[in-house]
Amino acid sequence: MGRKPQKNDSLPGSLDMLILRTLSRRDLHGYGIVQFLQQSSDNELLVEEGSLYPALQRLELNGWIKGEWGVTPNNRRARIYKITAAGRRQLAIETRKYARLTLAIARVMGTE
């Protein structure tokens, strides 16, 4: 039996990085991003529309992603997002910061 995804309170600080990482794999529309994050996290991450779409707007305003209207595999019109070169650079920065943070937490927790 599948587990119901739970809202993750630590997600907002990581959401931009997770979206950029998802789009570095392939171009997707908003719902596709949500599905990928949920599936690849074994249903641990639940991203709600109220968090996703402001994040996509913020990433687009920063020039890290670009959205264009297109058609989904289900033949629906949707905005398809692509990571930009600037987004790839930002993803590298965020990945390094994340690695340092998780290492520091592991040290405090005594697991490193």
MITI-690450 format. One record per residue: residue number from 0; residue in three letters; x, y, z of N, C-alpha, C, O, CB in turn. Coordinates in nm, 2 decimals. Glycine has a CB too. Example, Ala and Ser with C-alpha at 12.3 -4.5 7.8 and 13.67 -1.06 7.14 Angstrom:
2
+-------+------+--------+--------+--------+--------+--------+--------+--------+--------+--------+--------+--------+--------+--------+--------+--------+
| fimar | nupa |    npx |    npy |    npz |   capx |   capy |   capz |    cpx |    cpy |    cpz |    opx |    opy |    opz |   cbpx |   cbpy |   cbpz |
+-------+------+--------+--------+--------+--------+--------+--------+--------+--------+--------+--------+--------+--------+--------+--------+--------+
|     0 |  ALA |   1.32 |  -0.57 |   0.78 |   1.23 |  -0.45 |   0.78 |   1.32 |  -0.33 |   0.78 |   1.42 |  -0.33 |   0.85 |   1.13 |  -0.45 |   0.90 |
|     1 |  SER |   1.28 |  -0.22 |   0.71 |   1.37 |  -0.11 |   0.71 |   1.29 |   0.00 |   0.79 |   1.34 |   0.11 |   0.80 |   1.41 |  -0.06 |   0.57 |
+-------+------+--------+--------+--------+--------+--------+--------+--------+--------+--------+--------+--------+--------+--------+--------+--------+
This chain:
112
+-------+------+--------+--------+--------+--------+--------+--------+--------+--------+--------+--------+--------+--------+--------+--------+--------+
| fimar | nupa |    npx |    npy |    npz |   capx |   capy |   capz |    cpx |    cpy |    cpz |    opx |    opy |    opz |   cbpx |   cbpy |   cbpz |
+-------+------+--------+--------+--------+--------+--------+--------+--------+--------+--------+--------+--------+--------+--------+--------+--------+
|     0 |  MET |   0.08 |  -0.12 |   0.00 |   0.00 |   0.00 |   0.00 |   0.09 |   0.12 |   0.00 |   0.18 |   0.13 |   0.08 |  -0.10 |   0.00 |   0.12 |
|     1 |  GLY |   0.06 |   0.22 |  -0.09 |   0.14 |   0.34 |  -0.09 |   0.11 |   0.44 |   0.02 |   0.00 |   0.44 |   0.08 |   0.11 |   0.42 |  -0.22 |
|     2 |  ARG |   0.22 |   0.51 |   0.06 |   0.20 |   0.60 |   0.16 |   0.16 |   0.74 |   0.11 |   0.20 |   0.78 |   0.00 |   0.34 |   0.62 |   0.24 |
|     3 |  LYS |   0.07 |   0.80 |   0.18 |   0.02 |   0.94 |   0.14 |   0.13 |   1.04 |   0.17 |   0.19 |   1.04 |   0.27 |  -0.11 |   0.98 |   0.22 |
|     4 |  PRO |   0.16 |   1.12 |   0.07 |   0.27 |   1.22 |   0.08 |   0.23 |   1.32 |   0.20 |   0.12 |   1.36 |   0.21 |   0.29 |   1.30 |  -0.05 |
|     5 |  GLN |   0.33 |   1.36 |   0.27 |   0.32 |   1.45 |   0.38 |   0.37 |   1.59 |   0.35 |   0.48 |   1.59 |   0.28 |   0.38 |   1.40 |   0.51 |
|     6 |  LYS |   0.31 |   1.69 |   0.39 |   0.37 |   1.82 |   0.37 |   0.50 |   1.83 |   0.45 |   0.50 |   1.79 |   0.57 |   0.27 |   1.94 |   0.42 |
|     7 |  ASN |   0.60 |   1.88 |   0.39 |   0.73 |   1.88 |   0.45 |   0.77 |   2.03 |   0.48 |   0.78 |   2.11 |   0.38 |   0.84 |   1.82 |   0.35 |
|     8 |  ASP |   0.78 |   2.06 |   0.60 |   0.80 |   2.20 |   0.64 |   0.94 |   2.25 |   0.61 |   0.96 |   2.37 |   0.60 |   0.78 |   2.21 |   0.79 |
|     9 |  SER |   1.04 |   2.16 |   0.58 |   1.17 |   2.20 |   0.55 |   1.19 |   2.23 |   0.40 |   1.29 |   2.27 |   0.35 |   1.27 |   2.10 |   0.59 |
|    10 |  LEU |   1.08 |   2.20 |   0.32 |   1.09 |   2.21 |   0.18 |   1.11 |   2.35 |   0.12 |   1.18 |   2.37 |   0.03 |   0.97 |   2.15 |   0.12 |
|    11 |  PRO |   1.04 |   2.45 |   0.18 |   1.05 |   2.58 |   0.12 |   1.20 |   2.63 |   0.09 |   1.22 |   2.69 |  -0.01 |   0.98 |   2.68 |   0.20 |
|    12 |  GLY |   1.29 |   2.60 |   0.19 |   1.43 |   2.65 |   0.17 |   1.50 |   2.57 |   0.06 |   1.60 |   2.61 |   0.01 |   1.50 |   2.63 |   0.29 |
|    13 |  SER |   1.44 |   2.45 |   0.02 |   1.51 |   2.36 |  -0.08 |   1.43 |   2.36 |  -0.21 |   1.48 |   2.30 |  -0.30 |   1.52 |   2.22 |  -0.02 |
|    14 |  LEU |   1.31 |   2.42 |  -0.21 |   1.23 |   2.40 |  -0.33 |   1.29 |   2.45 |  -0.46 |   1.29 |   2.38 |  -0.56 |   1.10 |   2.48 |  -0.31 |
|    15 |  ASP |   1.36 |   2.57 |  -0.46 |   1.42 |   2.62 |  -0.58 |   1.52 |   2.52 |  -0.63 |   1.53 |   2.49 |  -0.75 |   1.49 |   2.76 |  -0.55 |
|    16 |  MET |   1.61 |   2.47 |  -0.54 |   1.71 |   2.37 |  -0.58 |   1.65 |   2.25 |  -0.64 |   1.70 |   2.19 |  -0.74 |   1.80 |   2.34 |  -0.46 |
|    17 |  LEU |   1.54 |   2.20 |  -0.58 |   1.47 |   2.08 |  -0.62 |   1.41 |   2.10 |  -0.76 |   1.41 |   2.01 |  -0.84 |   1.37 |   2.03 |  -0.52 |
|    18 |  ILE |   1.35 |   2.21 |  -0.78 |   1.29 |   2.24 |  -0.91 |   1.40 |   2.25 |  -1.02 |   1.39 |   2.19 |  -1.13 |   1.21 |   2.37 |  -0.91 |
|    19 |  LEU |   1.51 |   2.32 |  -0.99 |   1.62 |   2.33 |  -1.08 |   1.68 |   2.20 |  -1.11 |   1.71 |   2.17 |  -1.23 |   1.73 |   2.42 |  -1.02 |
|    20 |  ARG |   1.70 |   2.11 |  -1.01 |   1.75 |   1.98 |  -1.04 |   1.66 |   1.89 |  -1.12 |   1.70 |   1.82 |  -1.21 |   1.77 |   1.90 |  -0.90 |
|    21 |  THR |   1.53 |   1.91 |  -1.10 |   1.43 |   1.83 |  -1.18 |   1.44 |   1.88 |  -1.32 |   1.43 |   1.80 |  -1.41 |   1.29 |   1.86 |  -1.12 |
|    22 |  LEU |   1.44 |   2.01 |  -1.34 |   1.45 |   2.06 |  -1.48 |   1.58 |   2.04 |  -1.55 |   1.59 |   2.05 |  -1.67 |   1.41 |   2.21 |  -1.48 |
|    23 |  SER |   1.68 |   2.01 |  -1.47 |   1.81 |   1.98 |  -1.53 |   1.81 |   1.84 |  -1.60 |   1.89 |   1.81 |  -1.68 |   1.93 |   1.98 |  -1.43 |
|    24 |  ARG |   1.71 |   1.76 |  -1.56 |   1.69 |   1.62 |  -1.61 |   1.61 |   1.63 |  -1.74 |   1.64 |   1.56 |  -1.84 |   1.63 |   1.53 |  -1.51 |
|    25 |  ARG |   1.50 |   1.71 |  -1.74 |   1.41 |   1.72 |  -1.86 |   1.32 |   1.84 |  -1.84 |   1.29 |   1.88 |  -1.72 |   1.33 |   1.59 |  -1.88 |
|    26 |  ASP |   1.27 |   1.89 |  -1.95 |   1.17 |   2.00 |  -1.95 |   1.04 |   1.95 |  -1.90 |   1.00 |   1.84 |  -1.94 |   1.16 |   2.07 |  -2.09 |
|    27 |  LEU |   0.97 |   2.02 |  -1.82 |   0.84 |   1.98 |  -1.76 |   0.75 |   2.09 |  -1.74 |   0.79 |   2.21 |  -1.73 |   0.87 |   1.90 |  -1.63 |
|    28 |  HIS |   0.62 |   2.06 |  -1.73 |   0.52 |   2.15 |  -1.69 |   0.51 |   2.14 |  -1.53 |   0.56 |   2.05 |  -1.47 |   0.38 |   2.13 |  -1.76 |
|    29 |  GLY |   0.43 |   2.23 |  -1.47 |   0.42 |   2.24 |  -1.33 |   0.38 |   2.11 |  -1.26 |   0.44 |   2.06 |  -1.17 |   0.33 |   2.35 |  -1.28 |
|    30 |  TYR |   0.27 |   2.05 |  -1.31 |   0.22 |   1.92 |  -1.26 |   0.33 |   1.81 |  -1.27 |   0.34 |   1.73 |  -1.19 |   0.09 |   1.88 |  -1.32 |
|    31 |  GLY |   0.40 |   1.81 |  -1.38 |   0.50 |   1.71 |  -1.41 |   0.62 |   1.73 |  -1.30 |   0.67 |   1.63 |  -1.26 |   0.56 |   1.73 |  -1.54 |
|    32 |  ILE |   0.65 |   1.85 |  -1.26 |   0.75 |   1.87 |  -1.16 |   0.70 |   1.82 |  -1.03 |   0.78 |   1.75 |  -0.96 |   0.78 |   2.03 |  -1.15 |
|    33 |  VAL |   0.58 |   1.84 |  -0.99 |   0.52 |   1.79 |  -0.87 |   0.52 |   1.64 |  -0.87 |   0.56 |   1.58 |  -0.77 |   0.37 |   1.84 |  -0.85 |
|    34 |  GLN |   0.48 |   1.58 |  -0.98 |   0.48 |   1.43 |  -0.99 |   0.62 |   1.38 |  -0.97 |   0.64 |   1.28 |  -0.90 |   0.42 |   1.39 |  -1.12 |
|    35 |  PHE |   0.72 |   1.44 |  -1.04 |   0.85 |   1.38 |  -1.03 |   0.91 |   1.39 |  -0.89 |   0.97 |   1.30 |  -0.84 |   0.94 |   1.46 |  -1.13 |
|    36 |  LEU |   0.89 |   1.51 |  -0.83 |   0.94 |   1.52 |  -0.69 |   0.87 |   1.42 |  -0.60 |   0.94 |   1.36 |  -0.51 |   0.91 |   1.66 |  -0.64 |
|    37 |  GLN |   0.74 |   1.40 |  -0.61 |   0.67 |   1.31 |  -0.52 |   0.72 |   1.16 |  -0.55 |   0.75 |   1.09 |  -0.46 |   0.52 |   1.32 |  -0.55 |
|    38 |  GLN |   0.73 |   1.12 |  -0.68 |   0.77 |   0.99 |  -0.71 |   0.91 |   0.96 |  -0.68 |   0.94 |   0.85 |  -0.62 |   0.74 |   0.96 |  -0.86 |
|    39 |  SER |   1.00 |   1.05 |  -0.71 |   1.14 |   1.03 |  -0.68 |   1.18 |   1.03 |  -0.53 |   1.29 |   0.99 |  -0.49 |   1.23 |   1.13 |  -0.76 |
|    40 |  SER |   1.09 |   1.09 |  -0.45 |   1.12 |   1.10 |  -0.31 |   1.04 |   0.99 |  -0.23 |   1.03 |   0.99 |  -0.11 |   1.08 |   1.23 |  -0.25 |
|    41 |  ASP |   0.99 |   0.89 |  -0.31 |   0.90 |   0.78 |  -0.25 |   0.79 |   0.84 |  -0.16 |   0.76 |   0.80 |  -0.05 |   0.99 |   0.69 |  -0.16 |
|    42 |  ASN |   0.73 |   0.94 |  -0.22 |   0.61 |   1.01 |  -0.16 |   0.64 |   1.08 |  -0.03 |   0.55 |   1.11 |   0.05 |   0.50 |   0.91 |  -0.13 |
|    43 |  GLU |   0.77 |   1.12 |  -0.01 |   0.80 |   1.20 |   0.11 |   0.78 |   1.35 |   0.09 |   0.76 |   1.42 |   0.19 |   0.95 |   1.17 |   0.15 |
|    44 |  LEU |   0.79 |   1.39 |  -0.03 |   0.78 |   1.53 |  -0.06 |   0.65 |   1.56 |  -0.13 |   0.61 |   1.51 |  -0.23 |   0.89 |   1.58 |  -0.15 |
|    45 |  LEU |   0.57 |   1.66 |  -0.07 |   0.45 |   1.70 |  -0.13 |   0.46 |   1.85 |  -0.16 |   0.48 |   1.93 |  -0.06 |   0.32 |   1.67 |  -0.04 |
|    46 |  VAL |   0.46 |   1.89 |  -0.28 |   0.47 |   2.03 |  -0.32 |   0.33 |   2.07 |  -0.36 |   0.27 |   2.02 |  -0.46 |   0.57 |   2.05 |  -0.43 |
|    47 |  GLU |   0.28 |   2.17 |  -0.29 |   0.14 |   2.22 |  -0.32 |   0.15 |   2.34 |  -0.42 |   0.25 |   2.40 |  -0.43 |   0.07 |   2.27 |  -0.20 |
|    48 |  GLU |   0.04 |   2.36 |  -0.50 |   0.04 |   2.46 |  -0.60 |   0.07 |   2.60 |  -0.54 |   0.14 |   2.68 |  -0.60 |  -0.10 |   2.47 |  -0.66 |
|    49 |  GLY |   0.03 |   2.62 |  -0.41 |   0.06 |   2.75 |  -0.35 |   0.21 |   2.78 |  -0.32 |   0.25 |   2.89 |  -0.30 |  -0.01 |   2.76 |  -0.22 |
|    50 |  SER |   0.29 |   2.67 |  -0.33 |   0.43 |   2.69 |  -0.32 |   0.50 |   2.68 |  -0.45 |   0.59 |   2.75 |  -0.48 |   0.49 |   2.58 |  -0.22 |
|    51 |  LEU |   0.45 |   2.59 |  -0.54 |   0.52 |   2.56 |  -0.66 |   0.51 |   2.68 |  -0.76 |   0.62 |   2.72 |  -0.81 |   0.45 |   2.44 |  -0.73 |
|    52 |  TYR |   0.39 |   2.74 |  -0.78 |   0.38 |   2.84 |  -0.89 |   0.45 |   2.97 |  -0.85 |   0.51 |   3.03 |  -0.93 |   0.24 |   2.87 |  -0.91 |
|    53 |  PRO |   0.45 |   3.01 |  -0.72 |   0.53 |   3.13 |  -0.69 |   0.68 |   3.10 |  -0.70 |   0.76 |   3.19 |  -0.74 |   0.51 |   3.17 |  -0.54 |
|    54 |  ALA |   0.73 |   2.98 |  -0.67 |   0.87 |   2.94 |  -0.69 |   0.90 |   2.94 |  -0.84 |   1.01 |   2.99 |  -0.88 |   0.90 |   2.80 |  -0.63 |
|    55 |  LEU |   0.82 |   2.89 |  -0.93 |   0.84 |   2.89 |  -1.07 |   0.85 |   3.04 |  -1.12 |   0.94 |   3.07 |  -1.20 |   0.73 |   2.82 |  -1.15 |
|    56 |  GLN |   0.76 |   3.12 |  -1.07 |   0.77 |   3.27 |  -1.11 |   0.90 |   3.33 |  -1.06 |   0.96 |   3.40 |  -1.14 |   0.65 |   3.34 |  -1.05 |
|    57 |  ARG |   0.94 |   3.30 |  -0.94 |   1.06 |   3.36 |  -0.89 |   1.18 |   3.31 |  -0.97 |   1.27 |   3.39 |  -1.00 |   1.08 |   3.32 |  -0.74 |
|    58 |  LEU |   1.19 |   3.18 |  -1.00 |   1.30 |   3.12 |  -1.08 |   1.30 |   3.18 |  -1.22 |   1.41 |   3.21 |  -1.27 |   1.29 |   2.97 |  -1.09 |
|    59 |  GLU |   1.19 |   3.21 |  -1.27 |   1.18 |   3.27 |  -1.41 |   1.22 |   3.41 |  -1.40 |   1.30 |   3.46 |  -1.49 |   1.04 |   3.26 |  -1.47 |
|    60 |  LEU |   1.18 |   3.49 |  -1.30 |   1.22 |   3.63 |  -1.29 |   1.37 |   3.64 |  -1.27 |   1.44 |   3.74 |  -1.31 |   1.15 |   3.69 |  -1.17 |
|    61 |  ASN |   1.43 |   3.54 |  -1.20 |   1.58 |   3.54 |  -1.18 |   1.65 |   3.50 |  -1.30 |   1.78 |   3.51 |  -1.31 |   1.61 |   3.45 |  -1.06 |
|    62 |  GLY |   1.58 |   3.45 |  -1.41 |   1.65 |   3.40 |  -1.53 |   1.70 |   3.26 |  -1.52 |   1.78 |   3.22 |  -1.60 |   1.76 |   3.50 |  -1.56 |
|    63 |  TRP |   1.66 |   3.19 |  -1.42 |   1.72 |   3.05 |  -1.40 |   1.64 |   2.95 |  -1.47 |   1.69 |   2.84 |  -1.50 |   1.72 |   3.02 |  -1.25 |
|    64 |  ILE |   1.51 |   2.98 |  -1.51 |   1.43 |   2.89 |  -1.59 |   1.36 |   2.98 |  -1.69 |   1.35 |   3.10 |  -1.68 |   1.33 |   2.81 |  -1.51 |
|    65 |  LYS |   1.31 |   2.91 |  -1.80 |   1.23 |   2.98 |  -1.90 |   1.10 |   2.90 |  -1.92 |   1.11 |   2.78 |  -1.94 |   1.31 |   3.00 |  -2.03 |
|    66 |  GLY |   0.99 |   2.96 |  -1.92 |   0.86 |   2.89 |  -1.94 |   0.81 |   2.93 |  -2.08 |   0.81 |   3.05 |  -2.11 |   0.76 |   2.92 |  -1.84 |
|    67 |  GLU |   0.76 |   2.83 |  -2.15 |   0.70 |   2.86 |  -2.28 |   0.57 |   2.77 |  -2.29 |   0.57 |   2.66 |  -2.24 |   0.80 |   2.83 |  -2.40 |
|    68 |  TRP |   0.47 |   2.83 |  -2.36 |   0.35 |   2.75 |  -2.38 |   0.37 |   2.64 |  -2.47 |   0.44 |   2.65 |  -2.57 |   0.23 |   2.84 |  -2.43 |
|    69 |  GLY |   0.32 |   2.52 |  -2.43 |   0.33 |   2.40 |  -2.52 |   0.22 |   2.31 |  -2.49 |   0.12 |   2.35 |  -2.43 |   0.46 |   2.33 |  -2.49 |
|    70 |  VAL |   0.23 |   2.19 |  -2.53 |   0.13 |   2.08 |  -2.52 |   0.19 |   1.97 |  -2.44 |   0.30 |   1.92 |  -2.47 |   0.07 |   2.04 |  -2.65 |
|    71 |  THR |   0.11 |   1.92 |  -2.34 |   0.16 |   1.81 |  -2.25 |   0.14 |   1.68 |  -2.33 |   0.07 |   1.67 |  -2.43 |   0.08 |   1.81 |  -2.12 |
|    72 |  PRO |   0.19 |   1.57 |  -2.28 |   0.17 |   1.44 |  -2.34 |   0.02 |   1.40 |  -2.34 |  -0.03 |   1.32 |  -2.42 |   0.24 |   1.33 |  -2.26 |
|    73 |  ASN |  -0.06 |   1.46 |  -2.25 |  -0.21 |   1.44 |  -2.24 |  -0.28 |   1.53 |  -2.34 |  -0.40 |   1.54 |  -2.33 |  -0.26 |   1.45 |  -2.10 |
|    74 |  ASN |  -0.21 |   1.60 |  -2.42 |  -0.26 |   1.69 |  -2.52 |  -0.33 |   1.81 |  -2.46 |  -0.43 |   1.86 |  -2.51 |  -0.36 |   1.62 |  -2.61 |
|    75 |  ARG |  -0.28 |   1.86 |  -2.35 |  -0.33 |   1.98 |  -2.28 |  -0.23 |   2.09 |  -2.30 |  -0.11 |   2.07 |  -2.30 |  -0.36 |   1.95 |  -2.13 |
|    76 |  ARG |  -0.28 |   2.21 |  -2.31 |  -0.20 |   2.33 |  -2.32 |  -0.14 |   2.36 |  -2.18 |  -0.22 |   2.37 |  -2.08 |  -0.27 |   2.45 |  -2.37 |
|    77 |  ALA |  -0.01 |   2.38 |  -2.17 |   0.05 |   2.41 |  -2.04 |   0.18 |   2.48 |  -2.06 |   0.24 |   2.48 |  -2.17 |   0.08 |   2.28 |  -1.96 |
|    78 |  ARG |   0.23 |   2.54 |  -1.96 |   0.36 |   2.61 |  -1.96 |   0.47 |   2.51 |  -1.93 |   0.46 |   2.44 |  -1.83 |   0.37 |   2.73 |  -1.86 |
|    79 |  ILE |   0.56 |   2.49 |  -2.02 |   0.67 |   2.40 |  -2.01 |   0.79 |   2.48 |  -1.97 |   0.83 |   2.58 |  -2.03 |   0.69 |   2.32 |  -2.15 |
|    80 |  TYR |   0.86 |   2.43 |  -1.86 |   0.97 |   2.50 |  -1.81 |   1.10 |   2.43 |  -1.85 |   1.11 |   2.31 |  -1.85 |   0.96 |   2.51 |  -1.66 |
|    81 |  LYS |   1.20 |   2.51 |  -1.88 |   1.34 |   2.47 |  -1.91 |   1.44 |   2.54 |  -1.82 |   1.42 |   2.66 |  -1.80 |   1.37 |   2.49 |  -2.06 |
|    82 |  ILE |   1.54 |   2.47 |  -1.78 |   1.65 |   2.54 |  -1.71 |   1.74 |   2.61 |  -1.81 |   1.76 |   2.57 |  -1.92 |   1.73 |   2.43 |  -1.62 |
|    83 |  THR |   1.78 |   2.73 |  -1.76 |   1.87 |   2.81 |  -1.85 |   2.02 |   2.78 |  -1.80 |   2.04 |   2.72 |  -1.70 |   1.84 |   2.96 |  -1.84 |
|    84 |  ALA |   2.11 |   2.84 |  -1.88 |   2.25 |   2.83 |  -1.84 |   2.28 |   2.89 |  -1.70 |   2.35 |   2.84 |  -1.62 |   2.35 |   2.90 |  -1.94 |
|    85 |  ALA |   2.21 |   3.01 |  -1.68 |   2.22 |   3.07 |  -1.55 |   2.16 |   2.98 |  -1.44 |   2.21 |   2.98 |  -1.33 |   2.15 |   3.21 |  -1.55 |
|    86 |  GLY |   2.05 |   2.91 |  -1.47 |   1.99 |   2.82 |  -1.38 |   2.09 |   2.70 |  -1.34 |   2.09 |   2.66 |  -1.23 |   1.86 |   2.77 |  -1.43 |
|    87 |  ARG |   2.16 |   2.65 |  -1.44 |   2.26 |   2.55 |  -1.42 |   2.37 |   2.59 |  -1.32 |   2.41 |   2.52 |  -1.23 |   2.32 |   2.49 |  -1.55 |
|    88 |  ARG |   2.41 |   2.72 |  -1.34 |   2.51 |   2.77 |  -1.25 |   2.46 |   2.79 |  -1.11 |   2.52 |   2.76 |  -1.01 |   2.56 |   2.91 |  -1.30 |
|    89 |  GLN |   2.33 |   2.84 |  -1.10 |   2.27 |   2.85 |  -0.97 |   2.25 |   2.71 |  -0.90 |   2.27 |   2.70 |  -0.78 |   2.13 |   2.92 |  -0.98 |
|    90 |  LEU |   2.21 |   2.61 |  -0.98 |   2.20 |   2.48 |  -0.93 |   2.33 |   2.43 |  -0.87 |   2.33 |   2.37 |  -0.76 |   2.15 |   2.38 |  -1.03 |
|    91 |  ALA |   2.44 |   2.46 |  -0.93 |   2.57 |   2.41 |  -0.88 |   2.60 |   2.48 |  -0.75 |   2.65 |   2.42 |  -0.65 |   2.68 |   2.45 |  -0.98 |
|    92 |  ILE |   2.57 |   2.61 |  -0.74 |   2.59 |   2.69 |  -0.61 |   2.50 |   2.63 |  -0.50 |   2.55 |   2.60 |  -0.39 |   2.55 |   2.84 |  -0.63 |
|    93 |  GLU |   2.37 |   2.61 |  -0.53 |   2.28 |   2.55 |  -0.43 |   2.32 |   2.41 |  -0.39 |   2.30 |   2.38 |  -0.27 |   2.13 |   2.55 |  -0.49 |
|    94 |  THR |   2.37 |   2.33 |  -0.48 |   2.41 |   2.20 |  -0.45 |   2.53 |   2.20 |  -0.35 |   2.53 |   2.12 |  -0.26 |   2.45 |   2.12 |  -0.58 |
|    95 |  ARG |   2.62 |   2.29 |  -0.38 |   2.74 |   2.30 |  -0.28 |   2.69 |   2.35 |  -0.15 |   2.74 |   2.29 |  -0.04 |   2.84 |   2.40 |  -0.34 |
|    96 |  LYS |   2.60 |   2.44 |  -0.14 |   2.55 |   2.49 |  -0.01 |   2.47 |   2.38 |   0.06 |   2.49 |   2.36 |   0.18 |   2.46 |   2.61 |  -0.03 |
|    97 |  TYR |   2.40 |   2.30 |  -0.01 |   2.32 |   2.19 |   0.05 |   2.42 |   2.09 |   0.10 |   2.39 |   2.03 |   0.21 |   2.23 |   2.13 |  -0.06 |
|    98 |  ALA |   2.52 |   2.06 |   0.03 |   2.62 |   1.95 |   0.08 |   2.69 |   2.00 |   0.20 |   2.70 |   1.92 |   0.30 |   2.72 |   1.93 |  -0.03 |
|    99 |  ARG |   2.72 |   2.13 |   0.21 |   2.78 |   2.18 |   0.33 |   2.69 |   2.18 |   0.45 |   2.73 |   2.14 |   0.56 |   2.83 |   2.32 |   0.31 |
|   100 |  LEU |   2.56 |   2.21 |   0.43 |   2.46 |   2.22 |   0.53 |   2.43 |   2.08 |   0.58 |   2.43 |   2.05 |   0.71 |   2.33 |   2.28 |   0.48 |
|   101 |  THR |   2.42 |   1.98 |   0.49 |   2.38 |   1.84 |   0.54 |   2.50 |   1.78 |   0.61 |   2.48 |   1.71 |   0.71 |   2.34 |   1.75 |   0.42 |
|   102 |  LEU |   2.62 |   1.82 |   0.57 |   2.74 |   1.77 |   0.64 |   2.75 |   1.83 |   0.78 |   2.78 |   1.76 |   0.88 |   2.87 |   1.80 |   0.57 |
|   103 |  ALA |   2.72 |   1.96 |   0.80 |   2.72 |   2.02 |   0.93 |   2.61 |   1.96 |   1.02 |   2.64 |   1.94 |   1.14 |   2.70 |   2.17 |   0.91 |
|   104 |  ILE |   2.50 |   1.93 |   0.96 |   2.39 |   1.87 |   1.04 |   2.43 |   1.73 |   1.09 |   2.41 |   1.69 |   1.20 |   2.26 |   1.87 |   0.97 |
|   105 |  ALA |   2.49 |   1.66 |   0.99 |   2.53 |   1.52 |   1.03 |   2.64 |   1.52 |   1.14 |   2.63 |   1.44 |   1.23 |   2.59 |   1.45 |   0.91 |
|   106 |  ARG |   2.72 |   1.62 |   1.14 |   2.82 |   1.63 |   1.25 |   2.76 |   1.66 |   1.38 |   2.79 |   1.60 |   1.48 |   2.93 |   1.74 |   1.22 |
|   107 |  VAL |   2.66 |   1.75 |   1.38 |   2.59 |   1.78 |   1.51 |   2.51 |   1.66 |   1.56 |   2.51 |   1.63 |   1.68 |   2.49 |   1.90 |   1.49 |
|   108 |  MET |   2.45 |   1.59 |   1.46 |   2.37 |   1.47 |   1.50 |   2.46 |   1.35 |   1.54 |   2.41 |   1.25 |   1.58 |   2.28 |   1.43 |   1.39 |
|   109 |  GLY |   2.59 |   1.36 |   1.51 |   2.68 |   1.25 |   1.54 |   2.68 |   1.14 |   1.44 |   2.72 |   1.03 |   1.48 |   2.65 |   1.20 |   1.68 |
|   110 |  THR |   2.63 |   1.17 |   1.32 |   2.63 |   1.06 |   1.22 |   2.74 |   1.08 |   1.12 |   2.75 |   1.00 |   1.03 |   2.50 |   1.06 |   1.15 |
|   111 |  GLU |   2.83 |   1.17 |   1.14 |   2.94 |   1.19 |   1.05 |   3.07 |   1.16 |   1.12 |   3.18 |   1.17 |   1.06 |   2.94 |   1.34 |   0.99 |
+-------+------+--------+--------+--------+--------+--------+--------+--------+--------+--------+--------+--------+--------+--------+--------+--------+
